[in-house]
Amino acid sequence: MRIIPAIDIIDGKCVRLSKGDYSTKKIYNESPLEVAKSFEDSGIQFLHLVDLDGAKSSKIVNHKVLEQIAVKTNLKIDFGGGLKSNTDLKIAFESGANQITGGSIAVKNPTLFKQWISEYGTDKIILGADVHDKKIAVSGWLEKSDLNLIPFIENYKQNGISYVICTDIAKDGMLKGPSFDLYEEILNSCKNIKLIASGGISTYDELPLLAKLGCEATIIGKAIYEGRVTLKQLEYFINRTA
């Protein structure tokens, strides 16, 4: 199982929210590059970079941060937040993203999102399935849709998606453990999906459990910044499972 630390960006700074609520913003570092380098120094190869300003404004905003990390580290970056047009997508890839995550766009403009899957391929486009009470949420989690999680994933699987990031918003940033039951349901219902579990990681011991479930990767954010899971522990996990 791949380990993917998260860096969320507001005003060019590394922050975390609780349950996606912008009013709970906590700044952890003024320099996302510094944080990214610390991940790389611990043997981590992947990064989940989220443009929260972009998610709120519906267009890419913090692409300079993406470019800086892509140029000055060897991390493979998946980038999301505010990608709503072909121009946004072009900027993200030209700025150094290896993959992009589309969440709101997959709900609000499925025709364009399916075009991206077809044009860029299943290894470049990740489906963002952010959920609240098993309903898909969009626009930086500020809106809840009427779409049910499993049919939403299954529909895009039939259109070529293989990577899916699922975040249970109720768990995100709360440090109370991930949604094991939810991930198990997805993996049982949507066969051959590469599921990236996101939200709620609170201890190292949860990582082997997610791996055992069959998650392809997990995204870890606040647990790292709050010292609940150390970079040394992540390095151990990566080396142990290599």
PyRosetta script that sets phi, psi and omega in degrees:
from pyrosetta import init, pose_from_sequence

init()
pose = pose_from_sequence("MRIIPAIDIIDGKCVRLSKGDYSTKKIYNESPLEVAKSFEDSGIQFLHLVDLDGAKSSKIVNHKVLEQIAVKTNLKIDFGGGLKSNTDLKIAFESGANQITGGSIAVKNPTLFKQWISEYGTDKIILGADVHDKKIAVSGWLEKSDLNLIPFIENYKQNGISYVICTDIAKDGMLKGPSFDLYEEILNSCKNIKLIASGGISTYDELPLLAKLGCEATIIGKAIYEGRVTLKQLEYFINRTA")
pose.set_psi(1, 126.8)
pose.set_omega(1, 178.7)
pose.set_phi(2, -73.0)
pose.set_psi(2, 144.0)
pose.set_omega(2, 174.5)
pose.set_phi(3, -103.3)
pose.set_psi(3, 124.4)
pose.set_omega(3, -177.6)
pose.set_phi(4, -126.4)
pose.set_psi(4, 99.7)
pose.set_omega(4, 174.9)
pose.set_phi(5, -67.3)
pose.set_psi(5, 153.2)
pose.set_omega(5, -179.0)
pose.set_phi(6, -110.1)
pose.set_psi(6, 139.7)
pose.set_omega(6, 167.2)
pose.set_phi(7, -123.3)
pose.set_psi(7, 118.9)
pose.set_omega(7, 176.5)
pose.set_phi(8, -102.7)
pose.set_psi(8, 134.6)
pose.set_omega(8, -172.4)
pose.set_phi(9, -114.7)
pose.set_psi(9, 126.6)
pose.set_omega(9, 165.8)
pose.set_phi(10, -131.7)
pose.set_psi(10, 129.2)
pose.set_omega(10, -178.5)
pose.set_phi(11, 53.4)
pose.set_psi(11, 35.3)
pose.set_omega(11, 177.2)
pose.set_phi(12, 75.6)
pose.set_psi(12, 7.1)
pose.set_omega(12, -177.3)
pose.set_phi(13, -113.2)
pose.set_psi(13, 155.6)
pose.set_omega(13, 180.0)
pose.set_phi(14, -83.8)
pose.set_psi(14, 116.3)
pose.set_omega(14, -175.3)
pose.set_phi(15, -130.8)
pose.set_psi(15, 169.5)
pose.set_omega(15, 167.2)
pose.set_phi(16, -136.2)
pose.set_psi(16, 147.9)
pose.set_omega(16, 174.2)
pose.set_phi(17, -113.8)
pose.set_psi(17, 167.8)
pose.set_omega(17, 171.1)
pose.set_phi(18, -113.6)
pose.set_psi(18, 124.7)
pose.set_omega(18, -179.4)
pose.set_phi(19, 55.2)
pose.set_psi(19, 28.2)
pose.set_omega(19, 177.3)
pose.set_phi(20, 73.6)
pose.set_psi(20, 10.6)
pose.set_omega(20, -177.3)
pose.set_phi(21, -85.3)
pose.set_psi(21, 114.3)
pose.set_omega(21, -176.3)
pose.set_phi(22, -63.3)
pose.set_psi(22, -24.5)
pose.set_omega(22, -179.9)
pose.set_phi(23, -72.4)
pose.set_psi(23, -12.3)
pose.set_omega(23, 179.7)
pose.set_phi(24, -95.1)
pose.set_psi(24, 10.7)
pose.set_omega(24, -175.5)
pose.set_phi(25, -51.5)
pose.set_psi(25, 131.5)
pose.set_omega(25, 174.1)
pose.set_phi(26, -129.0)
pose.set_psi(26, 123.4)
pose.set_omega(26, -180.0)
pose.set_phi(27, -83.9)
pose.set_psi(27, 126.2)
pose.set_omega(27, 179.4)
pose.set_phi(28, -103.2)
pose.set_psi(28, -26.7)
pose.set_omega(28, 180.0)
pose.set_phi(29, -161.0)
pose.set_psi(29, 138.9)
pose.set_omega(29, 178.6)
pose.set_phi(30, -74.8)
pose.set_psi(30, -18.0)
pose.set_omega(30, -174.8)
pose.set_phi(31, -121.3)
pose.set_psi(31, 98.2)
pose.set_omega(31, 175.6)
pose.set_phi(32, -57.2)
pose.set_psi(32, -33.1)
pose.set_omega(32, 179.4)
pose.set_phi(33, -62.6)
pose.set_psi(33, -42.4)
pose.set_omega(33, 178.2)
pose.set_phi(34, -59.3)
pose.set_psi(34, -43.0)
pose.set_omega(34, 179.0)
pose.set_phi(35, -64.9)
pose.set_psi(35, -45.5)
pose.set_omega(35, -179.8)
pose.set_phi(36, -60.3)
pose.set_psi(36, -41.1)
pose.set_omega(36, 179.2)
pose.set_phi(37, -64.5)
pose.set_psi(37, -36.7)
pose.set_omega(37, 178.4)
pose.set_phi(38, -65.5)
pose.set_psi(38, -35.8)
pose.set_omega(38, 175.8)
pose.set_phi(39, -64.3)
pose.set_psi(39, -48.0)
pose.set_omega(39, -178.1)
pose.set_phi(40, -61.3)
pose.set_psi(40, -39.4)
pose.set_omega(40, 179.9)
pose.set_phi(41, -63.7)
pose.set_psi(41, -20.3)
pose.set_omega(41, 179.5)
pose.set_phi(42, -94.6)
pose.set_psi(42, 12.0)
pose.set_omega(42, 176.7)
pose.set_phi(43, 87.2)
pose.set_psi(43, 6.5)
pose.set_omega(43, 178.7)
pose.set_phi(44, -78.9)
pose.set_psi(44, 139.4)
pose.set_omega(44, -175.7)
pose.set_phi(45, -110.2)
pose.set_psi(45, -11.8)
pose.set_omega(45, -171.5)
pose.set_phi(46, -125.4)
pose.set_psi(46, 155.2)
pose.set_omega(46, 179.2)
pose.set_phi(47, -145.8)
pose.set_psi(47, 136.1)
pose.set_omega(47, 174.0)
pose.set_phi(48, -104.7)
pose.set_psi(48, 109.7)
pose.set_omega(48, -175.6)
pose.set_phi(49, -111.1)
pose.set_psi(49, 122.0)
pose.set_omega(49, -175.3)
pose.set_phi(50, -118.3)
pose.set_psi(50, 124.4)
pose.set_omega(50, 177.9)
pose.set_phi(51, -89.6)
pose.set_psi(51, 90.4)
pose.set_omega(51, -177.3)
pose.set_phi(52, -69.2)
pose.set_psi(52, -31.4)
pose.set_omega(52, 173.6)
pose.set_phi(53, -63.0)
pose.set_psi(53, -40.8)
pose.set_omega(53, 178.9)
pose.set_phi(54, -64.2)
pose.set_psi(54, -42.4)
pose.set_omega(54, -180.0)
pose.set_phi(55, -59.3)
pose.set_psi(55, -36.0)
pose.set_omega(55, -177.4)
pose.set_phi(56, -79.1)
pose.set_psi(56, -33.1)
pose.set_omega(56, -174.7)
pose.set_phi(57, -99.7)
pose.set_psi(57, -1.7)
pose.set_omega(57, 176.7)
pose.set_phi(58, 62.2)
pose.set_psi(58, 31.8)
pose.set_omega(58, 170.0)
pose.set_phi(59, -159.1)
pose.set_psi(59, 154.5)
pose.set_omega(59, -178.2)
pose.set_phi(60, -62.4)
pose.set_psi(60, 135.2)
pose.set_omega(60, -177.8)
pose.set_phi(61, -122.6)
pose.set_psi(61, -52.0)
pose.set_omega(61, -171.4)
pose.set_phi(62, -95.7)
pose.set_psi(62, 42.5)
pose.set_omega(62, -178.5)
pose.set_phi(63, -69.5)
pose.set_psi(63, -22.6)
pose.set_omega(63, 177.7)
pose.set_phi(64, -67.0)
pose.set_psi(64, -34.2)
pose.set_omega(64, 176.5)
pose.set_phi(65, -66.7)
pose.set_psi(65, -44.2)
pose.set_omega(65, 176.2)
pose.set_phi(66, -56.5)
pose.set_psi(66, -48.3)
pose.set_omega(66, -177.9)
pose.set_phi(67, -61.6)
pose.set_psi(67, -42.9)
pose.set_omega(67, -178.9)
pose.set_phi(68, -61.8)
pose.set_psi(68, -45.5)
pose.set_omega(68, 179.8)
pose.set_phi(69, -67.8)
pose.set_psi(69, -40.7)
pose.set_omega(69, -179.2)
pose.set_phi(70, -64.1)
pose.set_psi(70, -37.8)
pose.set_omega(70, -178.5)
pose.set_phi(71, -75.3)
pose.set_psi(71, -37.3)
pose.set_omega(71, -170.0)
pose.set_phi(72, -102.4)
pose.set_psi(72, 3.1)
pose.set_omega(72, 171.6)
pose.set_phi(73, -137.2)
pose.set_psi(73, 171.1)
pose.set_omega(73, 174.6)
pose.set_phi(74, -104.1)
pose.set_psi(74, 15.4)
pose.set_omega(74, -179.1)
pose.set_phi(75, -65.2)
pose.set_psi(75, 141.2)
pose.set_omega(75, 174.1)
pose.set_phi(76, -88.4)
pose.set_psi(76, 115.4)
pose.set_omega(76, -169.0)
pose.set_phi(77, -105.0)
pose.set_psi(77, 128.3)
pose.set_omega(77, 165.1)
pose.set_phi(78, -103.3)
pose.set_psi(78, 133.0)
pose.set_omega(78, -169.2)
pose.set_phi(79, -121.5)
pose.set_psi(79, 135.1)
pose.set_omega(79, 177.9)
pose.set_phi(80, -146.1)
pose.set_psi(80, 166.9)
pose.set_omega(80, 178.7)
pose.set_phi(81, 112.9)
pose.set_psi(81, 102.6)
pose.set_omega(81, 173.3)
pose.set_phi(82, 81.9)
pose.set_psi(82, 11.5)
pose.set_omega(82, 180.0)
pose.set_phi(83, -80.7)
pose.set_psi(83, 103.6)
pose.set_omega(83, -172.6)
pose.set_phi(84, -124.1)
pose.set_psi(84, -7.9)
pose.set_omega(84, -175.6)
pose.set_phi(85, -142.6)
pose.set_psi(85, 167.1)
pose.set_omega(85, 176.1)
pose.set_phi(86, -60.3)
pose.set_psi(86, -34.3)
pose.set_omega(86, 178.2)
pose.set_phi(87, -64.0)
pose.set_psi(87, -45.5)
pose.set_omega(87, 177.9)
pose.set_phi(88, -57.6)
pose.set_psi(88, -44.8)
pose.set_omega(88, -177.3)
pose.set_phi(89, -64.2)
pose.set_psi(89, -43.3)
pose.set_omega(89, 179.0)
pose.set_phi(90, -60.5)
pose.set_psi(90, -44.6)
pose.set_omega(90, 179.4)
pose.set_phi(91, -61.5)
pose.set_psi(91, -44.1)
pose.set_omega(91, -178.3)
pose.set_phi(92, -60.9)
pose.set_psi(92, -48.2)
pose.set_omega(92, -179.0)
pose.set_phi(93, -69.1)
pose.set_psi(93, -38.9)
pose.set_omega(93, 178.6)
pose.set_phi(94, -68.4)
pose.set_psi(94, -24.7)
pose.set_omega(94, 178.7)
pose.set_phi(95, -84.1)
pose.set_psi(95, -4.9)
pose.set_omega(95, 172.4)
pose.set_phi(96, 116.3)
pose.set_psi(96, 5.7)
pose.set_omega(96, 177.3)
pose.set_phi(97, -66.8)
pose.set_psi(97, 136.1)
pose.set_omega(97, 173.3)
pose.set_phi(98, -84.0)
pose.set_psi(98, -34.6)
pose.set_omega(98, 177.5)
pose.set_phi(99, -139.7)
pose.set_psi(99, 158.3)
pose.set_omega(99, 170.8)
pose.set_phi(100, -123.6)
pose.set_psi(100, 152.5)
pose.set_omega(100, 176.3)
pose.set_phi(101, -111.1)
pose.set_psi(101, 126.0)
pose.set_omega(101, 177.3)
pose.set_phi(102, -112.8)
pose.set_psi(102, 120.7)
pose.set_omega(102, 178.7)
pose.set_phi(103, -113.5)
pose.set_psi(103, -72.8)
pose.set_omega(103, -179.0)
pose.set_phi(104, -59.0)
pose.set_psi(104, -40.0)
pose.set_omega(104, -179.2)
pose.set_phi(105, -61.2)
pose.set_psi(105, -34.6)
pose.set_omega(105, -179.5)
pose.set_phi(106, -68.7)
pose.set_psi(106, -23.5)
pose.set_omega(106, 178.4)
pose.set_phi(107, -90.2)
pose.set_psi(107, -46.6)
pose.set_omega(107, -169.4)
pose.set_phi(108, -88.9)
pose.set_psi(108, -25.3)
pose.set_omega(108, 179.0)
pose.set_phi(109, -141.9)
pose.set_psi(109, 67.4)
pose.set_omega(109, -176.0)
pose.set_phi(110, -60.2)
pose.set_psi(110, -30.6)
pose.set_omega(110, 179.4)
pose.set_phi(111, -61.5)
pose.set_psi(111, -46.4)
pose.set_omega(111, 179.7)
pose.set_phi(112, -67.1)
pose.set_psi(112, -41.2)
pose.set_omega(112, -178.9)
pose.set_phi(113, -63.9)
pose.set_psi(113, -41.4)
pose.set_omega(113, 177.4)
pose.set_phi(114, -65.1)
pose.set_psi(114, -32.7)
pose.set_omega(114, 176.2)
pose.set_phi(115, -64.6)
pose.set_psi(115, -41.0)
pose.set_omega(115, 177.9)
pose.set_phi(116, -61.7)
pose.set_psi(116, -43.0)
pose.set_omega(116, 179.3)
pose.set_phi(117, -59.9)
pose.set_psi(117, -45.6)
pose.set_omega(117, -178.6)
pose.set_phi(118, -65.8)
pose.set_psi(118, -41.3)
pose.set_omega(118, -174.5)
pose.set_phi(119, -77.8)
pose.set_psi(119, -41.9)
pose.set_omega(119, -172.7)
pose.set_phi(120, -99.0)
pose.set_psi(120, -21.1)
pose.set_omega(120, 177.8)
pose.set_phi(121, 96.1)
pose.set_psi(121, 157.9)
pose.set_omega(121, -173.2)
pose.set_phi(122, -68.3)
pose.set_psi(122, -20.9)
pose.set_omega(122, 178.8)
pose.set_phi(123, -81.1)
pose.set_psi(123, -14.0)
pose.set_omega(123, -176.9)
pose.set_phi(124, -100.8)
pose.set_psi(124, -23.6)
pose.set_omega(124, -173.7)
pose.set_phi(125, -114.3)
pose.set_psi(125, 122.4)
pose.set_omega(125, 178.2)
pose.set_phi(126, -106.6)
pose.set_psi(126, 137.2)
pose.set_omega(126, 174.1)
pose.set_phi(127, -84.7)
pose.set_psi(127, 123.9)
pose.set_omega(127, 174.1)
pose.set_phi(128, -92.2)
pose.set_psi(128, 113.0)
pose.set_omega(128, -179.4)
pose.set_phi(129, -114.3)
pose.set_psi(129, 85.7)
pose.set_omega(129, -179.9)
pose.set_phi(130, -91.7)
pose.set_psi(130, 128.3)
pose.set_omega(130, -169.9)
pose.set_phi(131, -126.2)
pose.set_psi(131, 147.9)
pose.set_omega(131, 171.4)
pose.set_phi(132, -135.9)
pose.set_psi(132, 116.3)
pose.set_omega(132, -175.1)
pose.set_phi(133, 54.8)
pose.set_psi(133, 40.2)
pose.set_omega(133, 177.4)
pose.set_phi(134, 65.8)
pose.set_psi(134, 13.7)
pose.set_omega(134, 172.6)
pose.set_phi(135, -106.7)
pose.set_psi(135, 140.9)
pose.set_omega(135, -179.2)
pose.set_phi(136, -70.6)
pose.set_psi(136, 133.9)
pose.set_omega(136, 177.4)
pose.set_phi(137, -110.9)
pose.set_psi(137, 150.3)
pose.set_omega(137, -175.2)
pose.set_phi(138, -136.2)
pose.set_psi(138, 177.1)
pose.set_omega(138, 176.3)
pose.set_phi(139, 55.9)
pose.set_psi(139, 56.1)
pose.set_omega(139, -179.4)
pose.set_phi(140, 63.6)
pose.set_psi(140, 28.7)
pose.set_omega(140, 178.0)
pose.set_phi(141, 70.0)
pose.set_psi(141, 16.4)
pose.set_omega(141, 179.9)
pose.set_phi(142, -83.0)
pose.set_psi(142, -15.5)
pose.set_omega(142, 179.6)
pose.set_phi(143, -129.5)
pose.set_psi(143, 144.7)
pose.set_omega(143, 174.0)
pose.set_phi(144, -109.1)
pose.set_psi(144, 135.3)
pose.set_omega(144, 179.0)
pose.set_phi(145, -95.3)
pose.set_psi(145, -179.5)
pose.set_omega(145, 176.6)
pose.set_phi(146, -95.7)
pose.set_psi(146, 5.8)
pose.set_omega(146, -175.4)
pose.set_phi(147, -81.9)
pose.set_psi(147, 132.3)
pose.set_omega(147, 176.9)
pose.set_phi(148, -83.8)
pose.set_psi(148, 143.4)
pose.set_omega(148, -171.7)
pose.set_phi(149, -56.2)
pose.set_psi(149, -57.6)
pose.set_omega(149, -171.8)
pose.set_phi(150, -62.8)
pose.set_psi(150, -48.9)
pose.set_omega(150, 177.3)
pose.set_phi(151, -61.1)
pose.set_psi(151, -34.1)
pose.set_omega(151, 178.5)
pose.set_phi(152, -61.1)
pose.set_psi(152, -48.4)
pose.set_omega(152, 178.5)
pose.set_phi(153, -65.6)
pose.set_psi(153, -44.5)
pose.set_omega(153, -176.5)
pose.set_phi(154, -61.7)
pose.set_psi(154, -38.8)
pose.set_omega(154, 178.5)
pose.set_phi(155, -60.2)
pose.set_psi(155, -45.6)
pose.set_omega(155, -178.4)
pose.set_phi(156, -75.9)
pose.set_psi(156, -27.0)
pose.set_omega(156, 173.9)
pose.set_phi(157, -61.4)
pose.set_psi(157, -41.1)
pose.set_omega(157, 178.6)
pose.set_phi(158, -67.2)
pose.set_psi(158, -19.0)
pose.set_omega(158, 177.5)
pose.set_phi(159, -100.2)
pose.set_psi(159, 15.3)
pose.set_omega(159, 171.0)
pose.set_phi(160, 104.7)
pose.set_psi(160, -5.6)
pose.set_omega(160, -179.6)
pose.set_phi(161, -68.9)
pose.set_psi(161, 138.3)
pose.set_omega(161, 172.3)
pose.set_phi(162, -120.9)
pose.set_psi(162, -34.4)
pose.set_omega(162, 178.8)
pose.set_phi(163, -92.5)
pose.set_psi(163, 130.1)
pose.set_omega(163, 177.7)
pose.set_phi(164, -133.3)
pose.set_psi(164, 123.8)
pose.set_omega(164, 170.4)
pose.set_phi(165, -96.1)
pose.set_psi(165, 120.7)
pose.set_omega(165, 176.7)
pose.set_phi(166, -114.2)
pose.set_psi(166, 121.5)
pose.set_omega(166, 177.1)
pose.set_phi(167, -116.3)
pose.set_psi(167, 123.9)
pose.set_omega(167, 171.5)
pose.set_phi(168, -85.3)
pose.set_psi(168, 107.4)
pose.set_omega(168, -173.4)
pose.set_phi(169, -58.3)
pose.set_psi(169, -35.1)
pose.set_omega(169, -179.9)
pose.set_phi(170, -62.6)
pose.set_psi(170, -24.0)
pose.set_omega(170, -178.2)
pose.set_phi(171, -94.9)
pose.set_psi(171, -23.7)
pose.set_omega(171, -168.3)
pose.set_phi(172, -63.6)
pose.set_psi(172, 125.7)
pose.set_omega(172, 177.5)
pose.set_phi(173, 75.2)
pose.set_psi(173, 6.4)
pose.set_omega(173, -175.5)
pose.set_phi(174, -95.8)
pose.set_psi(174, -13.5)
pose.set_omega(174, 177.9)
pose.set_phi(175, 57.3)
pose.set_psi(175, 39.9)
pose.set_omega(175, -179.0)
pose.set_phi(176, -120.1)
pose.set_psi(176, 15.8)
pose.set_omega(176, 178.8)
pose.set_phi(177, 96.7)
pose.set_psi(177, 149.6)
pose.set_omega(177, -179.4)
pose.set_phi(178, -78.3)
pose.set_psi(178, 172.7)
pose.set_omega(178, -178.4)
pose.set_phi(179, -88.3)
pose.set_psi(179, 74.5)
pose.set_omega(179, -177.6)
pose.set_phi(180, -55.1)
pose.set_psi(180, -45.1)
pose.set_omega(180, -177.1)
pose.set_phi(181, -63.1)
pose.set_psi(181, -39.7)
pose.set_omega(181, 180.0)
pose.set_phi(182, -64.5)
pose.set_psi(182, -45.0)
pose.set_omega(182, -179.3)
pose.set_phi(183, -66.2)
pose.set_psi(183, -37.5)
pose.set_omega(183, 177.7)
pose.set_phi(184, -63.7)
pose.set_psi(184, -41.1)
pose.set_omega(184, 178.5)
pose.set_phi(185, -62.4)
pose.set_psi(185, -43.1)
pose.set_omega(185, 179.3)
pose.set_phi(186, -61.9)
pose.set_psi(186, -48.1)
pose.set_omega(186, -176.9)
pose.set_phi(187, -65.6)
pose.set_psi(187, -32.4)
pose.set_omega(187, 177.6)
pose.set_phi(188, -75.7)
pose.set_psi(188, -31.5)
pose.set_omega(188, -174.8)
pose.set_phi(189, -89.9)
pose.set_psi(189, -34.9)
pose.set_omega(189, -174.8)
pose.set_phi(190, -115.1)
pose.set_psi(190, 85.1)
pose.set_omega(190, -175.2)
pose.set_phi(191, -64.1)
pose.set_psi(191, 144.8)
pose.set_omega(191, 175.6)
pose.set_phi(192, 68.8)
pose.set_psi(192, 13.7)
pose.set_omega(192, 173.5)
pose.set_phi(193, -80.2)
pose.set_psi(193, 138.7)
pose.set_omega(193, 173.2)
pose.set_phi(194, -90.6)
pose.set_psi(194, 95.4)
pose.set_omega(194, -172.5)
pose.set_phi(195, -87.7)
pose.set_psi(195, 126.6)
pose.set_omega(195, 175.7)
pose.set_phi(196, -106.8)
pose.set_psi(196, 110.3)
pose.set_omega(196, -177.1)
pose.set_phi(197, -80.3)
pose.set_psi(197, 136.9)
pose.set_omega(197, -176.7)
pose.set_phi(198, -143.9)
pose.set_psi(198, 135.2)
pose.set_omega(198, 174.3)
pose.set_phi(199, 106.5)
pose.set_psi(199, 121.2)
pose.set_omega(199, 169.6)
pose.set_phi(200, 96.3)
pose.set_psi(200, -8.1)
pose.set_omega(200, 179.8)
pose.set_phi(201, -52.9)
pose.set_psi(201, 130.3)
pose.set_omega(201, -177.1)
pose.set_phi(202, -130.0)
pose.set_psi(202, -21.4)
pose.set_omega(202, 179.5)
pose.set_phi(203, -142.7)
pose.set_psi(203, 160.4)
pose.set_omega(203, 177.2)
pose.set_phi(204, -60.7)
pose.set_psi(204, -37.1)
pose.set_omega(204, -174.2)
pose.set_phi(205, -62.0)
pose.set_psi(205, -18.0)
pose.set_omega(205, 179.1)
pose.set_phi(206, -75.5)
pose.set_psi(206, -22.1)
pose.set_omega(206, -176.0)
pose.set_phi(207, -65.2)
pose.set_psi(207, -50.2)
pose.set_omega(207, 177.3)
pose.set_phi(208, -60.2)
pose.set_psi(208, -30.4)
pose.set_omega(208, 179.6)
pose.set_phi(209, -68.3)
pose.set_psi(209, -40.5)
pose.set_omega(209, 177.2)
pose.set_phi(210, -66.6)
pose.set_psi(210, -38.6)
pose.set_omega(210, 177.8)
pose.set_phi(211, -63.3)
pose.set_psi(211, -41.5)
pose.set_omega(211, -179.5)
pose.set_phi(212, -64.4)
pose.set_psi(212, -35.0)
pose.set_omega(212, 177.6)
pose.set_phi(213, -63.0)
pose.set_psi(213, -30.3)
pose.set_omega(213, -178.2)
pose.set_phi(214, 112.9)
pose.set_psi(214, 12.5)
pose.set_omega(214, 176.6)
pose.set_phi(215, -65.1)
pose.set_psi(215, 136.1)
pose.set_omega(215, -179.5)
pose.set_phi(216, -74.3)
pose.set_psi(216, -30.2)
pose.set_omega(216, -178.8)
pose.set_phi(217, -159.2)
pose.set_psi(217, 166.8)
pose.set_omega(217, 171.9)
pose.set_phi(218, -138.4)
pose.set_psi(218, 142.7)
pose.set_omega(218, 177.7)
pose.set_phi(219, -99.4)
pose.set_psi(219, 131.5)
pose.set_omega(219, -179.4)
pose.set_phi(220, -123.8)
pose.set_psi(220, 128.7)
pose.set_omega(220, -179.6)
pose.set_phi(221, -122.1)
pose.set_psi(221, -90.0)
pose.set_omega(221, -171.3)
pose.set_phi(222, -59.1)
pose.set_psi(222, -33.3)
pose.set_omega(222, -179.4)
pose.set_phi(223, -57.8)
pose.set_psi(223, -34.4)
pose.set_omega(223, 176.9)
pose.set_phi(224, -71.8)
pose.set_psi(224, -48.2)
pose.set_omega(224, -174.8)
pose.set_phi(225, -66.7)
pose.set_psi(225, -28.9)
pose.set_omega(225, 179.6)
pose.set_phi(226, -92.5)
pose.set_psi(226, 2.2)
pose.set_omega(226, 177.3)
pose.set_phi(227, 75.8)
pose.set_psi(227, 16.3)
pose.set_omega(227, 178.9)
pose.set_phi(228, -78.1)
pose.set_psi(228, -31.7)
pose.set_omega(228, 173.2)
pose.set_phi(229, -127.2)
pose.set_psi(229, 123.4)
pose.set_omega(229, -175.2)
pose.set_phi(230, -90.8)
pose.set_psi(230, 158.0)
pose.set_omega(230, 176.7)
pose.set_phi(231, -63.7)
pose.set_psi(231, -32.1)
pose.set_omega(231, 177.7)
pose.set_phi(232, -64.2)
pose.set_psi(232, -40.4)
pose.set_omega(232, 177.1)
pose.set_phi(233, -64.2)
pose.set_psi(233, -41.2)
pose.set_omega(233, 179.5)
pose.set_phi(234, -65.8)
pose.set_psi(234, -39.2)
pose.set_omega(234, 177.0)
pose.set_phi(235, -61.5)
pose.set_psi(235, -41.3)
pose.set_omega(235, 177.6)
pose.set_phi(236, -61.8)
pose.set_psi(236, -45.9)
pose.set_omega(236, -179.2)
pose.set_phi(237, -61.3)
pose.set_psi(237, -44.3)
pose.set_omega(237, -178.9)
pose.set_phi(238, -62.9)
pose.set_psi(238, -45.5)
pose.set_omega(238, -178.6)
pose.set_phi(239, -67.8)
pose.set_psi(239, -36.2)
pose.set_omega(239, -178.6)
pose.set_phi(240, -68.0)
pose.set_psi(240, -33.3)
pose.set_omega(240, -174.9)
pose.set_phi(241, -101.2)
pose.set_psi(241, 1.2)
pose.set_omega(241, -178.3)
pose.set_phi(242, -66.5)
pose.dump_pdb("model.pdb")
